[in-house]
Amino acid sequence: MGEGKDVVRMQVQLTEEQVEALRAMAASEGVSISELVRRGADMVIGQARTMNRREQVARAIAIAGQFRSGKSDVSVNHDAYLEEEYDA
């Protein structure tokens, strides 16, 4: 387990098949079932974050080009426009 990480003890219910598979994997890798469960939790969390990131990118792409400033030189003078807004 990672250095300095606090762990919380909890009880989970698994099927017999899951337990047997985890026991075999733990034995072959030389780790505990708890370690495998933590790895699995990290994978699920990582996938959720990836999905959230994909959603954010999709939303950004969908909104790109939807707003107009009325200025034709924003790509060249963006710093000046930003400074003007901060000074306002």
Secondary structure, DSSP 4 states (H G I P E B T S, - for coil): --TT-----------HHHHHHHHHHHHHHT--HHHHHHHHHHHHHHHHHHHHHHHHHHHHHHHTT----S-S-HHHHHHHHHHHHHH-
